[in-house]
Amino acid sequence: MPPPVAQLDATLAPSPLAVGLPPKPRRKRWTFDEYAAITDERSRLHGRRVELLNGEIIERAAQLDPHEQSIYKIGRYLFRAFDEPFVIILQGTHKIDEANAPEPDFCVLPKAPPKEGYEKPDPPVLVVEVSHTTLAHDRRKAVLYALARAEEYWLVNLIDRVIEVHRDPRPDPTSRTGLRFAMRTVAQAGETLAPLARPGCLVEVERWMP
């Protein structure tokens, strides 16, 4: 008895390799050492801003005028509020683990990071991201900064003209990083707030907006 047509077709069908079809591409997961090597060798990939997130190299969005205006205002405040021994890193690589090295707009460290190589620095006392066209993406990064054990993460939301404040990183099995900020508040226009590490340095929300 001859085999069913479907079975015969499956038997005679050429494999993808037999007809020269390329294998299905696989997404590469980069380690921090690999990421550091290619970005150093290619001069930060010809000036393009990138960061390592969950093992993937992600290109950061271009900075538009509103973003740059807020960066200037926030920088003036932070450099006044955080003197020595604090160190403020502006748009620099912050290594969290072997698969994550974001580049926040501002990262305030309790002391100077290691001078050589890319050793993991102390947990930040404050991380600030200014978000205009990448709001959803920057909100998702909150779990990364919780993983870094940052005391707090401020997301300056230029769309709604508010500052989203994340504090108190704690273990959370539902988070993809295993940690999550336990507290989230939103500071509105007309309100003030201050970093936990500098409680006397109040800032008016509206002053950080373009």
Contacts in CASP RR format, 6 or more apart in sequence:
PFRMAT RR
TARGET T0000
AUTHOR 0000-0000-0000
METHOD contacts of the structure
MODEL  1
MPPPVAQLDATLAPSPLAVGLPPKPRRKRWTFDEYAAITDERSRLHGRRV
ELLNGEIIERAAQLDPHEQSIYKIGRYLFRAFDEPFVIILQGTHKIDEAN
APEPDFCVLPKAPPKEGYEKPDPPVLVVEVSHTTLAHDRRKAVLYALARA
EEYWLVNLIDRVIEVHRDPRPDPTSRTGLRFAMRTVAQAGETLAPLARPG
CLVEVERWMP
2 8 0 8 1.000
3 11 0 8 1.000
16 23 0 8 1.000
17 23 0 8 1.000
27 56 0 8 1.000
29 55 0 8 1.000
29 56 0 8 1.000
29 99 0 8 1.000
30 52 0 8 1.000
30 55 0 8 1.000
30 56 0 8 1.000
30 57 0 8 1.000
30 99 0 8 1.000
31 55 0 8 1.000
31 98 0 8 1.000
31 99 0 8 1.000
32 52 0 8 1.000
32 95 0 8 1.000
32 97 0 8 1.000
32 98 0 8 1.000
32 99 0 8 1.000
32 100 0 8 1.000
32 101 0 8 1.000
32 118 0 8 1.000
33 98 0 8 1.000
35 52 0 8 1.000
35 55 0 8 1.000
35 57 0 8 1.000
35 101 0 8 1.000
36 93 0 8 1.000
36 101 0 8 1.000
36 118 0 8 1.000
38 45 0 8 1.000
39 45 0 8 1.000
39 50 0 8 1.000
44 50 0 8 1.000
48 59 0 8 1.000
49 59 0 8 1.000
49 60 0 8 1.000
49 91 0 8 1.000
49 103 0 8 1.000
50 57 0 8 1.000
50 58 0 8 1.000
50 59 0 8 1.000
50 60 0 8 1.000
50 103 0 8 1.000
51 57 0 8 1.000
51 58 0 8 1.000
51 60 0 8 1.000
51 93 0 8 1.000
51 101 0 8 1.000
51 102 0 8 1.000
51 103 0 8 1.000
52 58 0 8 1.000
52 99 0 8 1.000
52 100 0 8 1.000
52 101 0 8 1.000
52 102 0 8 1.000
53 100 0 8 1.000
53 102 0 8 1.000
53 141 0 8 1.000
53 144 0 8 1.000
54 99 0 8 1.000
54 100 0 8 1.000
54 176 0 8 1.000
55 99 0 8 1.000
55 100 0 8 1.000
60 103 0 8 1.000
60 134 0 8 1.000
61 133 0 8 1.000
61 134 0 8 1.000
63 71 0 8 1.000
64 132 0 8 1.000
64 133 0 8 1.000
65 210 0 8 1.000
66 132 0 8 1.000
66 158 0 8 1.000
66 210 0 8 1.000
67 130 0 8 1.000
67 132 0 8 1.000
67 158 0 8 1.000
67 210 0 8 1.000
69 210 0 8 1.000
70 130 0 8 1.000
70 156 0 8 1.000
70 158 0 8 1.000
70 208 0 8 1.000
70 209 0 8 1.000
70 210 0 8 1.000
71 105 0 8 1.000
71 130 0 8 1.000
73 207 0 8 1.000
73 208 0 8 1.000
74 105 0 8 1.000
74 106 0 8 1.000
74 128 0 8 1.000
74 130 0 8 1.000
74 156 0 8 1.000
74 208 0 8 1.000
75 88 0 8 1.000
75 90 0 8 1.000
75 106 0 8 1.000
77 201 0 8 1.000
77 203 0 8 1.000
77 207 0 8 1.000
77 208 0 8 1.000
78 88 0 8 1.000
78 106 0 8 1.000
78 108 0 8 1.000
78 128 0 8 1.000
79 88 0 8 1.000
80 201 0 8 1.000
81 195 0 8 1.000
81 198 0 8 1.000
81 201 0 8 1.000
82 88 0 8 1.000
82 108 0 8 1.000
82 197 0 8 1.000
82 198 0 8 1.000
85 110 0 8 1.000
85 111 0 8 1.000
85 112 0 8 1.000
86 108 0 8 1.000
86 109 0 8 1.000
86 110 0 8 1.000
86 111 0 8 1.000
86 125 0 8 1.000
86 197 0 8 1.000
87 108 0 8 1.000
87 109 0 8 1.000
87 111 0 8 1.000
87 112 0 8 1.000
87 113 0 8 1.000
88 106 0 8 1.000
88 107 0 8 1.000
88 108 0 8 1.000
88 109 0 8 1.000
89 106 0 8 1.000
89 107 0 8 1.000
89 108 0 8 1.000
89 109 0 8 1.000
89 113 0 8 1.000
90 105 0 8 1.000
90 106 0 8 1.000
91 103 0 8 1.000
91 104 0 8 1.000
91 105 0 8 1.000
91 106 0 8 1.000
92 103 0 8 1.000
92 104 0 8 1.000
92 107 0 8 1.000
93 101 0 8 1.000
93 102 0 8 1.000
93 103 0 8 1.000
93 118 0 8 1.000
94 101 0 8 1.000
94 102 0 8 1.000
94 103 0 8 1.000
94 104 0 8 1.000
94 107 0 8 1.000
94 121 0 8 1.000
94 124 0 8 1.000
94 127 0 8 1.000
94 148 0 8 1.000
95 101 0 8 1.000
95 118 0 8 1.000
95 119 0 8 1.000
95 120 0 8 1.000
95 121 0 8 1.000
96 102 0 8 1.000
96 120 0 8 1.000
96 144 0 8 1.000
96 147 0 8 1.000
96 148 0 8 1.000
97 120 0 8 1.000
97 147 0 8 1.000
100 144 0 8 1.000
100 147 0 8 1.000
101 118 0 8 1.000
102 141 0 8 1.000
102 144 0 8 1.000
102 145 0 8 1.000
104 127 0 8 1.000
104 128 0 8 1.000
104 129 0 8 1.000
104 145 0 8 1.000
105 128 0 8 1.000
105 129 0 8 1.000
105 130 0 8 1.000
106 126 0 8 1.000
106 127 0 8 1.000
106 128 0 8 1.000
107 124 0 8 1.000
107 126 0 8 1.000
107 127 0 8 1.000
107 128 0 8 1.000
108 124 0 8 1.000
108 125 0 8 1.000
108 126 0 8 1.000
108 127 0 8 1.000
108 128 0 8 1.000
108 195 0 8 1.000
108 197 0 8 1.000
109 121 0 8 1.000
109 122 0 8 1.000
109 124 0 8 1.000
109 125 0 8 1.000
110 122 0 8 1.000
110 123 0 8 1.000
110 124 0 8 1.000
110 125 0 8 1.000
110 197 0 8 1.000
111 122 0 8 1.000
113 119 0 8 1.000
113 121 0 8 1.000
113 122 0 8 1.000
114 121 0 8 1.000
123 148 0 8 1.000
123 149 0 8 1.000
123 150 0 8 1.000
123 151 0 8 1.000
124 145 0 8 1.000
124 148 0 8 1.000
124 150 0 8 1.000
124 151 0 8 1.000
125 150 0 8 1.000
125 151 0 8 1.000
125 152 0 8 1.000
125 195 0 8 1.000
125 196 0 8 1.000
125 197 0 8 1.000
126 150 0 8 1.000
126 151 0 8 1.000
126 152 0 8 1.000
126 153 0 8 1.000
126 154 0 8 1.000
126 195 0 8 1.000
126 196 0 8 1.000
126 197 0 8 1.000
127 145 0 8 1.000
127 148 0 8 1.000
127 150 0 8 1.000
127 152 0 8 1.000
127 153 0 8 1.000
127 154 0 8 1.000
128 153 0 8 1.000
128 154 0 8 1.000
128 155 0 8 1.000
128 156 0 8 1.000
129 138 0 8 1.000
129 141 0 8 1.000
129 153 0 8 1.000
129 154 0 8 1.000
129 155 0 8 1.000
129 156 0 8 1.000
130 156 0 8 1.000
130 158 0 8 1.000
131 137 0 8 1.000
131 138 0 8 1.000
131 139 0 8 1.000
131 155 0 8 1.000
131 156 0 8 1.000
131 157 0 8 1.000
131 158 0 8 1.000
131 159 0 8 1.000
132 158 0 8 1.000
132 159 0 8 1.000
135 157 0 8 1.000
135 159 0 8 1.000
138 155 0 8 1.000
139 155 0 8 1.000
139 164 0 8 1.000
141 153 0 8 1.000
142 153 0 8 1.000
142 155 0 8 1.000
142 166 0 8 1.000
142 180 0 8 1.000
142 181 0 8 1.000
143 175 0 8 1.000
143 176 0 8 1.000
143 177 0 8 1.000
143 178 0 8 1.000
143 179 0 8 1.000
143 180 0 8 1.000
144 177 0 8 1.000
145 153 0 8 1.000
145 166 0 8 1.000
145 169 0 8 1.000
145 181 0 8 1.000
146 153 0 8 1.000
146 166 0 8 1.000
146 169 0 8 1.000
146 170 0 8 1.000
146 175 0 8 1.000
146 177 0 8 1.000
146 179 0 8 1.000
146 180 0 8 1.000
146 181 0 8 1.000
147 169 0 8 1.000
147 177 0 8 1.000
147 178 0 8 1.000
147 179 0 8 1.000
149 169 0 8 1.000
149 179 0 8 1.000
150 169 0 8 1.000
151 167 0 8 1.000
151 195 0 8 1.000
151 196 0 8 1.000
151 197 0 8 1.000
152 165 0 8 1.000
152 166 0 8 1.000
152 167 0 8 1.000
152 181 0 8 1.000
152 195 0 8 1.000
152 196 0 8 1.000
153 165 0 8 1.000
153 166 0 8 1.000
153 167 0 8 1.000
153 181 0 8 1.000
154 163 0 8 1.000
154 164 0 8 1.000
154 165 0 8 1.000
154 166 0 8 1.000
155 163 0 8 1.000
155 164 0 8 1.000
155 165 0 8 1.000
155 166 0 8 1.000
156 163 0 8 1.000
156 208 0 8 1.000
156 209 0 8 1.000
157 163 0 8 1.000
157 164 0 8 1.000
158 209 0 8 1.000
158 210 0 8 1.000
161 189 0 8 1.000
161 205 0 8 1.000
161 206 0 8 1.000
161 209 0 8 1.000
162 186 0 8 1.000
162 187 0 8 1.000
162 188 0 8 1.000
162 189 0 8 1.000
162 205 0 8 1.000
163 186 0 8 1.000
163 187 0 8 1.000
163 193 0 8 1.000
163 205 0 8 1.000
163 208 0 8 1.000
164 184 0 8 1.000
164 185 0 8 1.000
164 186 0 8 1.000
164 187 0 8 1.000
165 183 0 8 1.000
165 184 0 8 1.000
165 185 0 8 1.000
165 186 0 8 1.000
165 187 0 8 1.000
165 193 0 8 1.000
166 181 0 8 1.000
166 183 0 8 1.000
166 184 0 8 1.000
167 181 0 8 1.000
167 182 0 8 1.000
167 183 0 8 1.000
167 184 0 8 1.000
167 185 0 8 1.000
167 196 0 8 1.000
168 181 0 8 1.000
168 182 0 8 1.000
168 183 0 8 1.000
169 179 0 8 1.000
169 180 0 8 1.000
169 181 0 8 1.000
169 182 0 8 1.000
170 179 0 8 1.000
170 180 0 8 1.000
170 181 0 8 1.000
170 182 0 8 1.000
171 178 0 8 1.000
171 179 0 8 1.000
172 178 0 8 1.000
172 179 0 8 1.000
172 180 0 8 1.000
174 180 0 8 1.000
187 193 0 8 1.000
187 205 0 8 1.000
188 205 0 8 1.000
189 205 0 8 1.000
189 206 0 8 1.000
189 209 0 8 1.000
190 204 0 8 1.000
190 205 0 8 1.000
190 206 0 8 1.000
191 204 0 8 1.000
191 205 0 8 1.000
192 202 0 8 1.000
192 203 0 8 1.000
192 204 0 8 1.000
192 205 0 8 1.000
193 202 0 8 1.000
193 203 0 8 1.000
193 205 0 8 1.000
194 200 0 8 1.000
194 201 0 8 1.000
194 202 0 8 1.000
194 203 0 8 1.000
195 201 0 8 1.000
END
